[in-house]
């Protein structure tokens, strides 16, 4: 039985939007093993401190994404904090590789979800770090929005 569209599993990196200003966003596939996708479907994943990097061969990987071990069974378990390969097309990879050479830019993982076709997808963003006064401005805007919603 398929889940309804509004009942989809979404795991967010809430800290990323506070610490970074997102310039561009991309949706990437992830290379997973069997027990990892089972754990993600049960919601046992965390994107806290997750970021992306390029290896020497030019492939994009995500580091810091924690997928808990699957609770059912003990054989063939995966490593919870391993680096996972991301799947993007060559044009996007070239663009991201050239963009992060600029000082102050990084690639952060923002959202993990199960797509309609059943595959796990990771939303990543090319981001620039915020200064302390930018963070204060973000908090101020959030408080103003909250006050307007109350009225």
matplotlib code that plots the C-alpha trace (Angstrom):
import matplotlib.pyplot as plt

x = [0.0, 1.5, 1.6, -0.3, 1.7, 1.3, 2.4, 5.9, 9.0, 11.1, 14.3, 15.5, 18.8, 17.3, 20.6, 21.9, 19.4, 20.5, 24.2, 24.2, 22.7, 21.6, 22.6, 21.5, 19.8, 20.1, 18.4, 20.7, 20.2, 22.2, 24.0, 22.7, 22.9, 19.8, 19.7, 20.3, 17.2, 15.2, 16.4, 15.7, 12.1, 11.6, 12.9, 16.2, 18.5, 20.1, 21.6, 23.1, 26.6, 26.2, 28.2, 29.4, 32.9, 34.6, 37.1, 40.2, 38.2, 35.7, 32.8, 30.6, 30.1, 28.1, 29.9, 28.3, 24.9, 24.1, 21.8, 21.1, 21.6, 18.4, 16.7, 15.4, 18.2, 21.9, 23.5, 24.7, 24.4, 25.8, 28.3, 26.1, 28.4, 30.0, 30.5, 27.8, 28.1, 25.7, 24.3, 24.2, 24.7, 28.1, 27.1, 25.9, 29.1, 31.3, 29.4, 29.5, 33.2, 34.1, 31.8, 33.3, 36.7, 35.5, 36.4, 33.5, 31.3, 30.4, 27.9, 25.5, 22.8, 19.4, 16.7, 16.4, 13.2, 11.7, 10.6, 7.4, 9.3, 10.6, 14.2, 15.9, 16.8, 19.0, 18.5, 21.9, 22.6, 25.6, 25.8, 27.7, 28.3, 26.4, 28.1, 26.8, 24.9, 23.2, 22.1, 20.6, 18.7, 17.3, 16.1, 14.5, 12.7, 11.5, 10.1, 8.3, 6.7, 5.6, 4.0, 2.1, 0.8, -0.5, -2.6]
y = [0.0, 3.4, 6.3, 9.4, 12.4, 14.5, 11.5, 11.3, 10.8, 14.0, 14.4, 18.0, 19.6, 22.6, 23.9, 24.4, 27.1, 29.0, 28.7, 29.1, 31.2, 28.9, 30.1, 27.1, 23.8, 20.4, 17.1, 14.1, 10.4, 8.4, 5.1, 3.0, -0.6, -2.7, -2.0, 1.7, 2.3, 0.3, 2.5, 5.6, 4.5, 4.1, 7.6, 6.6, 9.0, 12.3, 15.1, 17.0, 18.3, 16.7, 18.2, 17.2, 16.9, 15.8, 12.9, 12.7, 11.1, 13.9, 12.0, 13.8, 12.2, 13.2, 13.0, 13.3, 11.8, 9.2, 6.3, 4.1, 0.4, -1.5, -2.8, -6.0, -8.6, -8.5, -10.0, -7.7, -4.4, -1.2, 1.3, 4.1, 7.0, 6.0, 8.4, 7.9, 8.6, 11.2, 10.8, 14.0, 14.6, 15.6, 19.2, 19.8, 18.1, 20.4, 23.5, 22.5, 21.6, 25.0, 26.9, 25.5, 26.6, 30.1, 31.1, 30.7, 28.4, 24.8, 22.2, 21.1, 18.5, 20.1, 17.4, 13.7, 12.1, 9.1, 10.1, 8.9, 6.2, 4.7, 6.0, 8.0, 11.5, 14.1, 17.8, 19.6, 23.3, 25.4, 27.6, 30.5, 30.8, 33.5, 35.9, 36.5, 39.6, 37.7, 35.0, 37.7, 39.1, 35.6, 35.3, 38.7, 37.9, 34.6, 36.3, 38.9, 36.1, 34.3, 37.4, 38.1, 34.5, 34.8, 37.9]
z = [0.0, -1.0, 1.3, 0.6, -0.8, 2.3, 4.5, 3.0, 5.1, 5.3, 7.4, 7.6, 8.6, 10.5, 11.6, 8.0, 7.2, 10.4, 9.8, 6.0, 3.3, 0.4, -3.1, -5.2, -4.5, -6.2, -5.8, -5.8, -5.6, -3.0, -3.3, -0.4, 0.8, 1.7, 5.4, 5.0, 2.9, 5.4, 8.3, 6.3, 5.6, 9.4, 9.9, 11.6, 9.9, 10.8, 8.7, 11.6, 10.5, 7.0, 4.2, 0.8, -0.7, -3.9, -3.9, -6.1, -9.0, -9.1, -7.4, -4.9, -1.4, 1.6, 5.0, 8.4, 7.5, 10.1, 9.2, 12.3, 12.0, 11.1, 14.2, 12.6, 12.3, 12.9, 9.7, 7.0, 8.9, 7.4, 8.9, 10.3, 9.6, 6.3, 3.4, 0.7, -3.0, -4.5, -8.0, -10.1, -13.8, -15.1, -15.8, -12.2, -10.8, -12.9, -11.8, -8.1, -8.2, -9.7, -7.3, -4.1, -5.1, -4.3, -0.8, 1.8, -0.2, 0.7, -0.1, 2.8, 3.0, 3.7, 3.3, 2.9, 1.6, -0.2, -3.7, -5.3, -7.1, -3.8, -4.1, -1.4, -2.5, -0.8, -1.4, -1.2, -1.4, -2.4, 0.7, 2.1, 5.8, 7.7, 10.1, 13.6, 12.7, 9.8, 12.3, 14.5, 11.5, 10.8, 14.3, 14.2, 10.9, 12.4, 15.5, 13.3, 11.2, 14.3, 15.8, 12.5, 12.4, 16.0, 15.1]

ax = plt.figure().add_subplot(projection="3d")
ax.plot(x, y, z, "-o")
ax.set_aspect("equal")
plt.show()
